[in-house]
Amino acid sequence: MNTIVIALRKMVSFADADTQWHLVMVTAMLAIVPPILVVVAMQRWFVRGLVESEK
Protein backbone atom coordinates (compact mmCIF):
# COMPACT_ATOMS: atom_id res chain seq x y z
CA MET A 1 0.00 0.00 0.00
CA ASN A 2 1.41 3.37 -1.03
CA THR A 3 0.25 6.92 -0.76
CA ILE A 4 -0.91 8.56 -3.97
CA VAL A 5 2.25 10.70 -4.14
CA ILE A 6 4.49 7.64 -4.01
CA ALA A 7 2.35 5.85 -6.59
CA LEU A 8 2.57 8.83 -8.94
CA ARG A 9 6.34 9.01 -8.48
CA LYS A 10 6.66 5.31 -9.34
CA MET A 11 4.63 5.85 -12.51
CA VAL A 12 7.09 8.47 -13.80
CA SER A 13 10.22 6.95 -15.28
CA PHE A 14 13.50 8.75 -15.77
CA ALA A 15 13.30 8.50 -19.55
CA ASP A 16 10.49 10.74 -20.79
CA ALA A 17 9.79 8.43 -23.73
CA ASP A 18 8.83 5.58 -21.38
CA THR A 19 6.45 7.55 -19.17
CA GLN A 20 2.79 7.20 -20.02
CA TRP A 21 1.80 10.73 -19.10
CA HIS A 22 -1.88 10.25 -19.80
CA LEU A 23 -2.05 7.60 -17.05
CA VAL A 24 -0.11 9.81 -14.64
CA MET A 25 -2.46 12.73 -15.25
CA VAL A 26 -5.61 10.61 -14.90
CA THR A 27 -4.31 9.24 -11.61
CA ALA A 28 -3.53 12.74 -10.36
CA MET A 29 -6.98 13.99 -11.35
CA LEU A 30 -8.67 11.06 -9.60
CA ALA A 31 -6.54 11.69 -6.51
CA ILE A 32 -7.76 15.30 -6.24
CA VAL A 33 -11.48 14.42 -6.49
CA PRO A 34 -12.04 13.26 -2.84
CA PRO A 35 -10.54 16.42 -1.24
CA ILE A 36 -12.60 18.60 -3.57
CA LEU A 37 -15.77 16.70 -2.65
CA VAL A 38 -15.04 17.14 1.05
CA VAL A 39 -14.54 20.90 0.63
CA VAL A 40 -17.72 21.26 -1.41
CA ALA A 41 -19.73 19.20 1.07
CA MET A 42 -18.38 20.97 4.15
CA GLN A 43 -18.18 24.56 2.89
CA ARG A 44 -21.53 25.50 4.44
CA TRP A 45 -20.27 24.64 7.93
CA PHE A 46 -16.89 26.22 7.27
CA VAL A 47 -18.44 29.56 6.27
CA ARG A 48 -20.92 29.38 9.16
CA GLY A 49 -18.00 28.95 11.57
CA LEU A 50 -16.20 31.94 10.10
CA VAL A 51 -19.12 34.37 10.26
CA GLU A 52 -20.65 33.23 13.54
CA SER A 53 -20.26 36.00 16.11
CA GLU A 54 -20.32 33.91 19.30
CA LYS A 55 -17.24 31.85 19.97
N, CA, C and O atoms as a Tripos MOL2 file, in Angstrom:
@<TRIPOS>MOLECULE
protein
  220   219    55     0     0
PROTEIN
NO_CHARGES

@<TRIPOS>ATOM
      1 N           0.8320   -1.1750    0.0000 N.3       1 MET1
      2 CA          0.0000    0.0000    0.0000 C.3       1 MET1
      3 C           0.8800    1.2440    0.0000 C.2       1 MET1
      4 O           1.7600    1.3840    0.8500 O.2       1 MET1
      5 N           0.6510    2.1300   -0.9310 N.am      2 ASN2
      6 CA          1.4110    3.3730   -1.0300 C.3       2 ASN2
      7 C           0.4700    4.5600   -0.9820 C.2       2 ASN2
      8 O          -0.7250    4.4440   -1.2540 O.2       2 ASN2
      9 N           1.0320    5.6950   -0.6330 N.am      3 THR3
     10 CA          0.2480    6.9190   -0.7560 C.3       3 THR3
     11 C           0.1690    7.2830   -2.2280 C.2       3 THR3
     12 O           0.9120    6.7410   -3.0460 O.2       3 THR3
     13 N          -0.7230    8.1910   -2.5650 N.am      4 ILE4
     14 CA         -0.9060    8.5580   -3.9650 C.3       4 ILE4
     15 C           0.3310    9.2520   -4.5170 C.2       4 ILE4
     16 O           0.6420    9.1030   -5.6990 O.2       4 ILE4
     17 N           1.0410   10.0060   -3.6870 N.am      5 VAL5
     18 CA          2.2460   10.7030   -4.1410 C.3       5 VAL5
     19 C           3.3330    9.6950   -4.5170 C.2       5 VAL5
     20 O           4.0130    9.8590   -5.5290 O.2       5 VAL5
     21 N           3.4910    8.6680   -3.7090 N.am      6 ILE6
     22 CA          4.4870    7.6410   -4.0050 C.3       6 ILE6
     23 C           4.0910    6.8630   -5.2510 C.2       6 ILE6
     24 O           4.9470    6.5360   -6.0730 O.2       6 ILE6
     25 N           2.8080    6.5630   -5.3990 N.am      7 ALA7
     26 CA          2.3510    5.8530   -6.5870 C.3       7 ALA7
     27 C           2.5770    6.6710   -7.8490 C.2       7 ALA7
     28 O           2.9900    6.1250   -8.8730 O.2       7 ALA7
     29 N           2.3130    7.9750   -7.7890 N.am      8 LEU8
     30 CA          2.5660    8.8340   -8.9430 C.3       8 LEU8
     31 C           4.0550    8.8890   -9.2690 C.2       8 LEU8
     32 O           4.4370    8.8690  -10.4390 O.2       8 LEU8
     33 N           4.8850    8.9590   -8.2540 N.am      9 ARG9
     34 CA          6.3360    9.0050   -8.4780 C.3       9 ARG9
     35 C           6.8240    7.7190   -9.1290 C.2       9 ARG9
     36 O           7.7100    7.7620   -9.9830 O.2       9 ARG9
     37 N           6.2660    6.5810   -8.7450 N.am     10 LYS10
     38 CA          6.6580    5.3110   -9.3400 C.3      10 LYS10
     39 C           6.1960    5.1920  -10.7940 C.2      10 LYS10
     40 O           6.7990    4.4650  -11.5820 O.2      10 LYS10
     41 N           5.1310    5.9050  -11.1420 N.am     11 MET11
     42 CA          4.6330    5.8490  -12.5110 C.3      11 MET11
     43 C           5.5070    6.6470  -13.4740 C.2      11 MET11
     44 O           5.5080    6.3770  -14.6750 O.2      11 MET11
     45 N           6.2510    7.6260  -12.9600 N.am     12 VAL12
     46 CA          7.0860    8.4720  -13.8030 C.3      12 VAL12
     47 C           8.4720    7.8410  -13.8860 C.2      12 VAL12
     48 O           9.1470    7.6590  -12.8730 O.2      12 VAL12
     49 N           8.8830    7.5130  -15.1050 N.am     13 SER13
     50 CA         10.2170    6.9530  -15.2840 C.3      13 SER13
     51 C          11.2050    8.0730  -15.5750 C.2      13 SER13
     52 O          10.8140    9.2130  -15.8240 O.2      13 SER13
     53 N          12.4780    7.7390  -15.5400 N.am     14 PHE14
     54 CA         13.5040    8.7550  -15.7670 C.3      14 PHE14
     55 C          13.6120    9.1240  -17.2410 C.2      14 PHE14
     56 O          13.9840   10.2500  -17.5700 O.2      14 PHE14
     57 N          13.2930    8.1980  -18.1200 N.am     15 ALA15
     58 CA         13.3020    8.4990  -19.5520 C.3      15 ALA15
     59 C          11.9030    8.9670  -19.9430 C.2      15 ALA15
     60 O          10.9320    8.2300  -19.7730 O.2      15 ALA15
     61 N          11.7940   10.1740  -20.4600 N.am     16 ASP16
     62 CA         10.4920   10.7360  -20.7950 C.3      16 ASP16
     63 C           9.7420    9.9120  -21.8330 C.2      16 ASP16
     64 O           8.5120    9.9230  -21.8520 O.2      16 ASP16
     65 N          10.4480    9.2110  -22.6800 N.am     17 ALA17
     66 CA          9.7920    8.4290  -23.7280 C.3      17 ALA17
     67 C           9.0360    7.2420  -23.1360 C.2      17 ALA17
     68 O           8.0650    6.7740  -23.7300 O.2      17 ALA17
     69 N           9.4640    6.7550  -21.9830 N.am     18 ASP18
     70 CA          8.8300    5.5800  -21.3810 C.3      18 ASP18
     71 C           7.6350    5.9220  -20.5010 C.2      18 ASP18
     72 O           6.8140    5.0510  -20.2130 O.2      18 ASP18
     73 N           7.5260    7.1530  -20.0770 N.am     19 THR19
     74 CA          6.4540    7.5550  -19.1670 C.3      19 THR19
     75 C           5.1440    7.7010  -19.9270 C.2      19 THR19
     76 O           5.0810    8.3870  -20.9470 O.2      19 THR19
     77 N           4.1180    7.0630  -19.4340 N.am     20 GLN20
     78 CA          2.7870    7.1950  -20.0180 C.3      20 GLN20
     79 C           2.0800    8.3330  -19.2710 C.2      20 GLN20
     80 O           1.4030    8.1180  -18.2650 O.2      20 GLN20
     81 N           2.2630    9.5440  -19.7950 N.am     21 TRP21
     82 CA          1.7970   10.7340  -19.1020 C.3      21 TRP21
     83 C           0.2940   10.7900  -18.9810 C.2      21 TRP21
     84 O          -0.2200   11.3640  -18.0210 O.2      21 TRP21
     85 N          -0.4210   10.2210  -19.9100 N.am     22 HIS22
     86 CA         -1.8770   10.2520  -19.8040 C.3      22 HIS22
     87 C          -2.3500    9.4640  -18.5820 C.2      22 HIS22
     88 O          -3.3270    9.8560  -17.9450 O.2      22 HIS22
     89 N          -1.6800    8.3660  -18.2430 N.am     23 LEU23
     90 CA         -2.0550    7.5970  -17.0490 C.3      23 LEU23
     91 C          -1.6680    8.3380  -15.7670 C.2      23 LEU23
     92 O          -2.3840    8.2800  -14.7680 O.2      23 LEU23
     93 N          -0.5440    9.0250  -15.8050 N.am     24 VAL24
     94 CA         -0.1140    9.8060  -14.6430 C.3      24 VAL24
     95 C          -1.1080   10.9250  -14.3700 C.2      24 VAL24
     96 O          -1.4840   11.1620  -13.2220 O.2      24 VAL24
     97 N          -1.5340   11.6140  -15.4250 N.am     25 MET25
     98 CA         -2.4640   12.7330  -15.2520 C.3      25 MET25
     99 C          -3.8470   12.2680  -14.8130 C.2      25 MET25
    100 O          -4.4860   12.9320  -13.9970 O.2      25 MET25
    101 N          -4.3180   11.1460  -15.3370 N.am     26 VAL26
    102 CA         -5.6130   10.6120  -14.9030 C.3      26 VAL26
    103 C          -5.5510   10.2240  -13.4320 C.2      26 VAL26
    104 O          -6.4920   10.4860  -12.6830 O.2      26 VAL26
    105 N          -4.4650    9.6110  -13.0160 N.am     27 THR27
    106 CA         -4.3100    9.2370  -11.6070 C.3      27 THR27
    107 C          -4.2780   10.4720  -10.7100 C.2      27 THR27
    108 O          -4.8780   10.4790   -9.6350 O.2      27 THR27
    109 N          -3.5840   11.5050  -11.1480 N.am     28 ALA28
    110 CA         -3.5250   12.7370  -10.3640 C.3      28 ALA28
    111 C          -4.9000   13.3940  -10.2690 C.2      28 ALA28
    112 O          -5.2800   13.8910   -9.2090 O.2      28 ALA28
    113 N          -5.6400   13.3980  -11.3670 N.am     29 MET29
    114 CA         -6.9820   13.9880  -11.3460 C.3      29 MET29
    115 C          -7.9280   13.1930  -10.4440 C.2      29 MET29
    116 O          -8.7340   13.7800   -9.7220 O.2      29 MET29
    117 N          -7.8340   11.8770  -10.4810 N.am     30 LEU30
    118 CA         -8.6700   11.0550   -9.6030 C.3      30 LEU30
    119 C          -8.2710   11.2160   -8.1380 C.2      30 LEU30
    120 O          -9.1100   11.0710   -7.2490 O.2      30 LEU30
    121 N          -7.0040   11.5140   -7.8830 N.am     31 ALA31
    122 CA         -6.5410   11.6930   -6.5080 C.3      31 ALA31
    123 C          -7.0700   12.9960   -5.9170 C.2      31 ALA31
    124 O          -7.2560   13.0820   -4.7030 O.2      31 ALA31
    125 N          -7.3150   14.0070   -6.7410 N.am     32 ILE32
    126 CA         -7.7640   15.3020   -6.2350 C.3      32 ILE32
    127 C          -9.2770   15.3470   -6.0360 C.2      32 ILE32
    128 O          -9.7740   16.2580   -5.3740 O.2      32 ILE32
    129 N         -10.0140   14.3990   -6.5860 N.am     33 VAL33
    130 CA        -11.4820   14.4160   -6.4870 C.3      33 VAL33
    131 C         -11.9790   14.2930   -5.0380 C.2      33 VAL33
    132 O         -12.8240   15.0970   -4.6460 O.2      33 VAL33
    133 N         -11.5140   13.3450   -4.2220 N.am     34 PRO34
    134 CA        -12.0380   13.2580   -2.8400 C.3      34 PRO34
    135 C         -11.8320   14.5140   -1.9990 C.2      34 PRO34
    136 O         -12.7690   14.9160   -1.3090 O.2      34 PRO34
    137 N         -10.6520   15.1670   -2.0120 N.am     35 PRO35
    138 CA        -10.5410   16.4170   -1.2430 C.3      35 PRO35
    139 C         -11.4790   17.5160   -1.7370 C.2      35 PRO35
    140 O         -12.0160   18.2820   -0.9370 O.2      35 PRO35
    141 N         -11.6750   17.5920   -3.0420 N.am     36 ILE36
    142 CA        -12.5970   18.5990   -3.5720 C.3      36 ILE36
    143 C         -14.0150   18.3140   -3.1100 C.2      36 ILE36
    144 O         -14.7430   19.2400   -2.7510 O.2      36 ILE36
    145 N         -14.4220   17.0500   -3.1110 N.am     37 LEU37
    146 CA        -15.7660   16.6960   -2.6500 C.3      37 LEU37
    147 C         -15.9630   17.0280   -1.1790 C.2      37 LEU37
    148 O         -17.0410   17.4710   -0.7830 O.2      37 LEU37
    149 N         -14.9460   16.8200   -0.3760 N.am     38 VAL38
    150 CA        -15.0380   17.1430    1.0500 C.3      38 VAL38
    151 C         -15.2000   18.6490    1.2340 C.2      38 VAL38
    152 O         -16.0230   19.0850    2.0370 O.2      38 VAL38
    153 N         -14.4350   19.4400    0.5090 N.am     39 VAL39
    154 CA        -14.5370   20.8990    0.6270 C.3      39 VAL39
    155 C         -15.9160   21.3750    0.1850 C.2      39 VAL39
    156 O         -16.5270   22.2130    0.8480 O.2      39 VAL39
    157 N         -16.4040   20.8470   -0.9230 N.am     40 VAL40
    158 CA        -17.7190   21.2630   -1.4140 C.3      40 VAL40
    159 C         -18.8130   20.8670   -0.4290 C.2      40 VAL40
    160 O         -19.7410   21.6380   -0.1860 O.2      40 VAL40
    161 N         -18.7080   19.6720    0.1350 N.am     41 ALA41
    162 CA        -19.7290   19.2000    1.0670 C.3      41 ALA41
    163 C         -19.6950   19.9560    2.3950 C.2      41 ALA41
    164 O         -20.7400   20.1620    3.0120 O.2      41 ALA41
    165 N         -18.5260   20.3660    2.8360 N.am     42 MET42
    166 CA        -18.3790   20.9660    4.1540 C.3      42 MET42
    167 C         -18.3000   22.4900    4.1230 C.2      42 MET42
    168 O         -18.1670   23.1080    5.1790 O.2      42 MET42
    169 N         -18.3770   23.1170    2.9510 N.am     43 GLN43
    170 CA        -18.1760   24.5590    2.8930 C.3      43 GLN43
    171 C         -19.2550   25.3360    3.6330 C.2      43 GLN43
    172 O         -18.9810   26.4270    4.1340 O.2      43 GLN43
    173 N         -20.4610   24.8140    3.7160 N.am     44 ARG44
    174 CA        -21.5330   25.4980    4.4440 C.3      44 ARG44
    175 C         -21.1540   25.6570    5.9150 C.2      44 ARG44
    176 O         -21.3200   26.7330    6.4900 O.2      44 ARG44
    177 N         -20.6450   24.5840    6.5220 N.am     45 TRP45
    178 CA        -20.2730   24.6400    7.9340 C.3      45 TRP45
    179 C         -19.0070   25.4670    8.1360 C.2      45 TRP45
    180 O         -18.8570   26.1330    9.1610 O.2      45 TRP45
    181 N         -18.1070   25.4290    7.1750 N.am     46 PHE46
    182 CA        -16.8880   26.2250    7.2750 C.3      46 PHE46
    183 C         -17.2160   27.7170    7.2650 C.2      46 PHE46
    184 O         -16.7010   28.4690    8.0930 O.2      46 PHE46
    185 N         -18.0580   28.1440    6.3490 N.am     47 VAL47
    186 CA        -18.4380   29.5550    6.2730 C.3      47 VAL47
    187 C         -19.2360   29.9460    7.5020 C.2      47 VAL47
    188 O         -19.0310   31.0330    8.0420 O.2      47 VAL47
    189 N         -20.1380   29.0940    7.9580 N.am     48 ARG48
    190 CA        -20.9230   29.3800    9.1620 C.3      48 ARG48
    191 C         -20.0020   29.5770   10.3690 C.2      48 ARG48
    192 O         -20.2570   30.4470   11.2020 O.2      48 ARG48
    193 N         -18.9550   28.7940   10.4690 N.am     49 GLY49
    194 CA        -18.0030   28.9490   11.5660 C.3      49 GLY49
    195 C         -17.1960   30.2310   11.4810 C.2      49 GLY49
    196 O         -16.7970   30.7910   12.5020 O.2      49 GLY49
    197 N         -16.9580   30.6950   10.2640 N.am     50 LEU50
    198 CA        -16.2030   31.9380   10.0950 C.3      50 LEU50
    199 C         -17.0240   33.1670   10.4400 C.2      50 LEU50
    200 O         -16.5050   34.1170   11.0270 O.2      50 LEU50
    201 N         -18.3140   33.1590   10.0770 N.am     51 VAL51
    202 CA        -19.1180   34.3680   10.2630 C.3      51 VAL51
    203 C         -19.9200   34.3700   11.5610 C.2      51 VAL51
    204 O         -20.5450   35.3770   11.8950 O.2      51 VAL51
    205 N         -19.9110   33.2830   12.2830 N.am     52 GLU52
    206 CA        -20.6510   33.2270   13.5400 C.3      52 GLU52
    207 C         -20.0080   34.1610   14.5580 C.2      52 GLU52
    208 O         -18.7920   34.1280   14.7460 O.2      52 GLU52
    209 N         -20.8080   34.9880   15.2120 N.am     53 SER53
    210 CA        -20.2570   35.9950   16.1130 C.3      53 SER53
    211 C         -19.8970   35.4320   17.4920 C.2      53 SER53
    212 O         -18.9370   35.8930   18.1090 O.2      53 SER53
    213 N         -20.6370   34.4610   17.9770 N.am     54 GLU54
    214 CA        -20.3150   33.9070   19.2960 C.3      54 GLU54
    215 C         -19.2750   32.7990   19.1550 C.2      54 GLU54
    216 O         -19.3530   31.9500   18.2680 O.2      54 GLU54
    217 N         -18.3190   32.8390   20.0450 N.am     55 LYS55
    218 CA        -17.2390   31.8470   19.9700 C.3      55 LYS55
    219 C         -16.9900   31.2320   21.3080 C.2      55 LYS55
    220 O         -16.1170   30.3750   21.4410 O.2      55 LYS55
@<TRIPOS>BOND
     1     1     2 1
     2     2     3 1
     3     3     4 2
     4     3     5 am
     5     5     6 1
     6     6     7 1
     7     7     8 2
     8     7     9 am
     9     9    10 1
    10    10    11 1
    11    11    12 2
    12    11    13 am
    13    13    14 1
    14    14    15 1
    15    15    16 2
    16    15    17 am
    17    17    18 1
    18    18    19 1
    19    19    20 2
    20    19    21 am
    21    21    22 1
    22    22    23 1
    23    23    24 2
    24    23    25 am
    25    25    26 1
    26    26    27 1
    27    27    28 2
    28    27    29 am
    29    29    30 1
    30    30    31 1
    31    31    32 2
    32    31    33 am
    33    33    34 1
    34    34    35 1
    35    35    36 2
    36    35    37 am
    37    37    38 1
    38    38    39 1
    39    39    40 2
    40    39    41 am
    41    41    42 1
    42    42    43 1
    43    43    44 2
    44    43    45 am
    45    45    46 1
    46    46    47 1
    47    47    48 2
    48    47    49 am
    49    49    50 1
    50    50    51 1
    51    51    52 2
    52    51    53 am
    53    53    54 1
    54    54    55 1
    55    55    56 2
    56    55    57 am
    57    57    58 1
    58    58    59 1
    59    59    60 2
    60    59    61 am
    61    61    62 1
    62    62    63 1
    63    63    64 2
    64    63    65 am
    65    65    66 1
    66    66    67 1
    67    67    68 2
    68    67    69 am
    69    69    70 1
    70    70    71 1
    71    71    72 2
    72    71    73 am
    73    73    74 1
    74    74    75 1
    75    75    76 2
    76    75    77 am
    77    77    78 1
    78    78    79 1
    79    79    80 2
    80    79    81 am
    81    81    82 1
    82    82    83 1
    83    83    84 2
    84    83    85 am
    85    85    86 1
    86    86    87 1
    87    87    88 2
    88    87    89 am
    89    89    90 1
    90    90    91 1
    91    91    92 2
    92    91    93 am
    93    93    94 1
    94    94    95 1
    95    95    96 2
    96    95    97 am
    97    97    98 1
    98    98    99 1
    99    99   100 2
   100    99   101 am
   101   101   102 1
   102   102   103 1
   103   103   104 2
   104   103   105 am
   105   105   106 1
   106   106   107 1
   107   107   108 2
   108   107   109 am
   109   109   110 1
   110   110   111 1
   111   111   112 2
   112   111   113 am
   113   113   114 1
   114   114   115 1
   115   115   116 2
   116   115   117 am
   117   117   118 1
   118   118   119 1
   119   119   120 2
   120   119   121 am
   121   121   122 1
   122   122   123 1
   123   123   124 2
   124   123   125 am
   125   125   126 1
   126   126   127 1
   127   127   128 2
   128   127   129 am
   129   129   130 1
   130   130   131 1
   131   131   132 2
   132   131   133 am
   133   133   134 1
   134   134   135 1
   135   135   136 2
   136   135   137 am
   137   137   138 1
   138   138   139 1
   139   139   140 2
   140   139   141 am
   141   141   142 1
   142   142   143 1
   143   143   144 2
   144   143   145 am
   145   145   146 1
   146   146   147 1
   147   147   148 2
   148   147   149 am
   149   149   150 1
   150   150   151 1
   151   151   152 2
   152   151   153 am
   153   153   154 1
   154   154   155 1
   155   155   156 2
   156   155   157 am
   157   157   158 1
   158   158   159 1
   159   159   160 2
   160   159   161 am
   161   161   162 1
   162   162   163 1
   163   163   164 2
   164   163   165 am
   165   165   166 1
   166   166   167 1
   167   167   168 2
   168   167   169 am
   169   169   170 1
   170   170   171 1
   171   171   172 2
   172   171   173 am
   173   173   174 1
   174   174   175 1
   175   175   176 2
   176   175   177 am
   177   177   178 1
   178   178   179 1
   179   179   180 2
   180   179   181 am
   181   181   182 1
   182   182   183 1
   183   183   184 2
   184   183   185 am
   185   185   186 1
   186   186   187 1
   187   187   188 2
   188   187   189 am
   189   189   190 1
   190   190   191 1
   191   191   192 2
   192   191   193 am
   193   193   194 1
   194   194   195 1
   195   195   196 2
   196   195   197 am
   197   197   198 1
   198   198   199 1
   199   199   200 2
   200   199   201 am
   201   201   202 1
   202   202   203 1
   203   203   204 2
   204   203   205 am
   205   205   206 1
   206   206   207 1
   207   207   208 2
   208   207   209 am
   209   209   210 1
   210   210   211 1
   211   211   212 2
   212   211   213 am
   213   213   214 1
   214   214   215 1
   215   215   216 2
   216   215   217 am
   217   217   218 1
   218   218   219 1
   219   219   220 2
@<TRIPOS>SUBSTRUCTURE
     1 MET1         2 RESIDUE 1 A MET
     2 ASN2         6 RESIDUE 1 A ASN
     3 THR3        10 RESIDUE 1 A THR
     4 ILE4        14 RESIDUE 1 A ILE
     5 VAL5        18 RESIDUE 1 A VAL
     6 ILE6        22 RESIDUE 1 A ILE
     7 ALA7        26 RESIDUE 1 A ALA
     8 LEU8        30 RESIDUE 1 A LEU
     9 ARG9        34 RESIDUE 1 A ARG
    10 LYS10       38 RESIDUE 1 A LYS
    11 MET11       42 RESIDUE 1 A MET
    12 VAL12       46 RESIDUE 1 A VAL
    13 SER13       50 RESIDUE 1 A SER
    14 PHE14       54 RESIDUE 1 A PHE
    15 ALA15       58 RESIDUE 1 A ALA
    16 ASP16       62 RESIDUE 1 A ASP
    17 ALA17       66 RESIDUE 1 A ALA
    18 ASP18       70 RESIDUE 1 A ASP
    19 THR19       74 RESIDUE 1 A THR
    20 GLN20       78 RESIDUE 1 A GLN
    21 TRP21       82 RESIDUE 1 A TRP
    22 HIS22       86 RESIDUE 1 A HIS
    23 LEU23       90 RESIDUE 1 A LEU
    24 VAL24       94 RESIDUE 1 A VAL
    25 MET25       98 RESIDUE 1 A MET
    26 VAL26      102 RESIDUE 1 A VAL
    27 THR27      106 RESIDUE 1 A THR
    28 ALA28      110 RESIDUE 1 A ALA
    29 MET29      114 RESIDUE 1 A MET
    30 LEU30      118 RESIDUE 1 A LEU
    31 ALA31      122 RESIDUE 1 A ALA
    32 ILE32      126 RESIDUE 1 A ILE
    33 VAL33      130 RESIDUE 1 A VAL
    34 PRO34      134 RESIDUE 1 A PRO
    35 PRO35      138 RESIDUE 1 A PRO
    36 ILE36      142 RESIDUE 1 A ILE
    37 LEU37      146 RESIDUE 1 A LEU
    38 VAL38      150 RESIDUE 1 A VAL
    39 VAL39      154 RESIDUE 1 A VAL
    40 VAL40      158 RESIDUE 1 A VAL
    41 ALA41      162 RESIDUE 1 A ALA
    42 MET42      166 RESIDUE 1 A MET
    43 GLN43      170 RESIDUE 1 A GLN
    44 ARG44      174 RESIDUE 1 A ARG
    45 TRP45      178 RESIDUE 1 A TRP
    46 PHE46      182 RESIDUE 1 A PHE
    47 VAL47      186 RESIDUE 1 A VAL
    48 ARG48      190 RESIDUE 1 A ARG
    49 GLY49      194 RESIDUE 1 A GLY
    50 LEU50      198 RESIDUE 1 A LEU
    51 VAL51      202 RESIDUE 1 A VAL
    52 GLU52      206 RESIDUE 1 A GLU
    53 SER53      210 RESIDUE 1 A SER
    54 GLU54      214 RESIDUE 1 A GLU
    55 LYS55      218 RESIDUE 1 A LYS
